[in-house]
Amino acid sequence: MDQTDRRIVRELQKNARLTNNELAERVNLSPSPCLRRVRNLEREGVLQGYTAIIDYEKYGLPISVFVSVKLHEHSEESVQAFEASVKDVDEILECYLMAGSQDYMLHIVTPSLKAYERFMKETLHRIPGISAIESNFAIGVVKRAHDLPSLSS
């Protein structure tokens, strides 16, 4: 990936709805090579998709919870069962495998505290292999970035 590819990625992070002609102009390429580069970035998995950025609160999901999860054991079977379970849960936006005292960090959104309580009882507690759960509620957003930082050559 060269600097031109990085410029393409940065421009698409700012506005993925740019036409190829607009993008080509912003990165100083003609349209055909620009489109070829975008297609290569998609094929290589650098660009994994295009999506809208949603305001959770305005959408009706004002409660963001960051949940630390510790597993009973770390066998391949136990880890695979947990990971497969969380992939199917819509309220879990993100799941990260962690280093440190906790095994996973989940980002969960929900419309209310009552809905989160129901989610805990009916969904999270039913996932096999969990030994400990710690919920941390976000009370405000200071920064929510989507653009990757530039890399120095």
Steps between C-alpha positions, in 0.01 A plus 500: 500500500658828392426864587247535215304203638514658846367831359215308334415328830509831692270668248254209510503509881396866483229433242437155354231644273752678276468413135807344343559826308486706821731256676745495209515879504565514875790251478645641175432197279301453185174306552608162353813450717307627803222247448757224446667590832166506684411156360843367606451640852160328515639170369790510750256561787635844591159644410255256656177682428320832502257605767319796655609640835202501734429712807402224746288728716300648212449147367350397835795320660634756749658254745856388413649237726855365493496152647810312612463123482715234659464135395508196730758332282698573188470176307458534125147361529400748773645800314334398172164450672515845662611676182233327290234600753586871507514524120126429486394769751382825338547713813873420503655745255860401566684219674874517562730225624704665776837463665496550876267394778187480280461279194257704289364853479151543355336823384126470546226750417148493640199732521475503882639367826199270525579364153863448603387309810284278278791456256727391788249248635371361171806517277839566657456276805393215272824501300695195615843523656482845663635522854487878557333804345568866581282772346627855452248758381608786277353825630620712208702492182820704488631363170365250253730495199471294187801625308825311548806710582750571225811286485835668464728348240 
